[in-house]
Amino acid sequence: MNPVAAIVQMLWANEMVFLLVFARIAAFLVAIPLLGGGGTPPYIKGLLVLAFTFALFPVVETFFPSSISPPNKLDLWAFTFDLFSEFLLGLLMGFGVRSIFAAVELGAEVAGMQMGFGLANAFDPISNQQVSLMRQAHIVLVSLLFLAIDGHHVVLYALSKSFELVPIAGFSLNGRLIEQSIRIGSEMFILGMKIAAPVMIVLIVSQMAMGVMSRAVPQIQIFLVSFPLIIGIGLIVFGLSLNLSMSLMQSEMTGKLEAELSDVLMNVRHS
């Protein structure tokens, strides 16, 4: 049989399952960074969702549940619940990926505030809003690093693997998912503080030294000198610690990203 005709026949026989697959993939692609921001046109998102759905639908045929009713015997309330569950599962997986980017943004915001860049903003095409200069620099760096280490391959593999670990209509909320969400939030905060730590520590020591200097030599206008000095010291420390920050983010993306997504899927599947 012609492959195209086989796919059309499969869709005709399992259109309800196709909609559920579409809901999971759509929520996932909307929630992940790079594609989920306001900088990506809506029609591009829609085409990507359709493309991934058509690509994965024949692959996940093996994991189709027999509990999905055909259209002539469809329970509307049960199908609506399954559709919402698949959409929620896609959002949870997407937010698991986004947590790493959110940690980087948190660390950049803290470092930028310490350097005096709190009011200096730039336009971020990914989030389609004004963000601080340090946050914009970190977003560009972490996005390039994410693509350089094939993080998008890991994410797409996890999306296809999710249909094996959590079949269609196999979503279940439980206490383990709440515990994992709290743990991911705490790890996100710790990662953000690790990224901002070099700049924060050096600037705090520098400000203490300037305070001692202003007491020892009152003739120095330390208030006027401190602004460019703090910015210069912060930029130098940011450049020197860039290799350490990139190594830290790379270890998080390569080592924990796939594990976090697998844990999310294992915690929401029916036991």
N, C-alpha and C positions, 0 to 999 in steps of 0.2 A: 504494500500500500504506500502511496505517496506520503512522505513525512508530514507535509502541511495538512493533507487530508486527515491523517491520523490525529494530529493535534486538534483540528477543528472538531472531529468526532469526539475526542476526549472532552473538550470544552462543552460541547452540546450535552454530553451525558453527565457532566459534573460542574454545571455552571454555579451552583451554590458554593461548592468548595472553592471554585476559582475566585469568587468574591471574598471569601474568608482569607485566602492566600494574599489577595490584593490588599486587604485591610492591614494585615501584619506588615507587609513590605512597605506600604505607604507610610504607616506610622513610624517605622524604623528609619526610613530615608528622610522623613521630615525632622526627626529628632536628632540625628547625628550631625556633627559639625561639618563645615564646608558645604554640604548640600542643603542642610536644614536652615541656613541663614537667609536673611532677607535679600542678600546679594544675588541669589540664584533665581532666575525668572520662574514663575509658576509653571509655565508650559514646559520648561526643561525638567522640572521635578515630575510633572505628570508623565512625560515621555519616558523618563528613567524608571518610574514605578511600573508603567506598562511593560517596558522592556524586561525588567527583572522578573516581573510576574510571569510573562510568557516564557522566559528562560527557565525559571525554577518550577513552573507548574508540571511539566512532564517528569521532572526529576523527583518531585515529592509525591507522585502518583502512588508509590509503594506504601506511603504512610497515610493514605486516605482512610479516615474512619468510616466504619459501616453505620455509625449512628446518625450521619447526616442524611436527612430525608430528601427524596426527590421533590421537584417543584410541585407535583400534583398532590403530595402528602406533606407539604411543608407546614411545620409549626412556626408561625410568625414570631411568637415571643421567644421560643428557644433559639431560632436563627438570629434574632436581634441580640440576644445575650451572647451567643457565640461570636457575632460580628464585633460587639463591644470588647469581648475578651481578647480577641486577636489584635484589635487596635491597641488595647492596653498593653499587651505583651510586646508589641513592636515599640511602643513608647518606652517601656522599661529597658529593653535592650539598647535603644538609642541613647537614653540618658546614662546608661552604664558607660558607653563610649564617650559621651560628652563630659562625664565627671573629670576625666583627665584634663581636658581643655579648660574646664572651669577651675581646676586647681591651679593651672598655669596663670589664668587670668587673675585669680585671687592673689597669688604671689606677686604678679606684676603691679597690681593696684597698690598693694602695701608698700612695695619698693618705690613706686612712683610718688606716693604721698610723702615718704621719708625724704625724697630728693627734691621736693617742692614742685612736682609736676601735677599737683592735684587739679589745677585749673587750666592746664594746657592740654587741649583735646585735639584729636584727629578723627577723621571719618573712617569708620571701619566698614568696608564693603561686605564683609561676611555677615555681621549682625545688623547692618544698615542703620547704624547709630553712631553718635559721638562717643569716643572712648579716650582714655588717657594715652599719652605718647608711649609710656612703658608697656602698657597693655597691648597697644597696637603692634609694637615691636615683637613682643613675645608671641602674639597670635600668628604673625607672619612666620616666625621661626619654627614654632611648633607645628604649623600646618605644613611647611616644607619638610620638616623632619618626619611627620606622619606619612607623607607620600614617599619620601626617600627610603624608609625602612619597610615599604609595602604594607603599611598599616591598613590601607583600604582593602588589600587582599585578605587580611585577617578578618576584617569586619564582614566582608561579603561571604567568606567561608563560614563564619559563625551564623550568618543569616540563613544560609542553606542548611547548615547543621541543625538549626533550631527546629526545623520541621521533622527531623528524626528524633530529637530529644523530647520535644513537646509537639505531638501531632496536632492536627487541626481539631479544635474543640477540646483540647486536653489541658487547658489553662485552669489553674486553681490557686486562689489566694490563701496564704497561710502565714503563721507567725514567723517562719524562717525568712520569708522575704522581707518582712519589716526589720528583723535583726540585721540582715545583710544591707538593707538601705541605710541604716544607721552607721554600720561599719564603713560603707563606701563614703558616706559624708564625712566621717572622722578622718579617714585616710586622705580624702581630698583636701581637707584643711591642713593636715600634716605635710602633704606634698607641697602645698602652696607656701607654707612657712619655710620649708627647706629651700625653695627657690628664692625666696626673698631674704633668707637669713644672711648671706654674705653682705649684701648692701645694707641691711638694717644694722648689723653689728658694727660695721666700719663707720657708718654715719653716726650712730649713737656715741661711739668712742670719739669721733671727730667733734661732735657738738659738746661733749664733756670737756675736751681739750680747749675748745674755743671759749667755753665758760670760764675755765681756769685762767686763760690768757687775758680775758677781759677784766678779770679781777686783779691780775698781776700788773697789767699795763692798761690803765683806764683810758689813755690817750688814743688807743686804737679804736676806730669805729667798727667794732666787731659785727654790728648789726648789718652794715653795708657790705662788709667783706664776706660774711657768712653765706649769702645767697649764691653768688657764683662759685664759691669754694665748695659748698655742699653739692651743687650740681656737678661740678668737675670731678670731685672725688667719687660721687655715685656712678657717673658714667665710666670712670676708669675701673672701678670695682666690678661693674656690670660686664665690661669687656673681658676682664681677667677671669671672672667666674662663669663666663658663657660656656666654656667647654664642660665644666662640672654640671651646669644646669642641663645642657643638652644630653649628657650621659645619663643623668637622673631621669629625664623624661623618656629617653630611649629605653631604659630598663623597665620603666612603668608600661610603656606601650608594647614592648616585645614579650615581657615576662608575665604581666598581670592582666592585660586586656582580654586575651582569650580565656584566661582562667575566670575572670570576673563574669564574662558573658556566659560561660558554662555554668557557673554557680547560680546565676539568675535563672537560667533555664531549668536547672535541676530543682530549684526551690519552688517553681510554679507549676511543675507537672503533677498530674494526678498520681498519687501514691498507690 
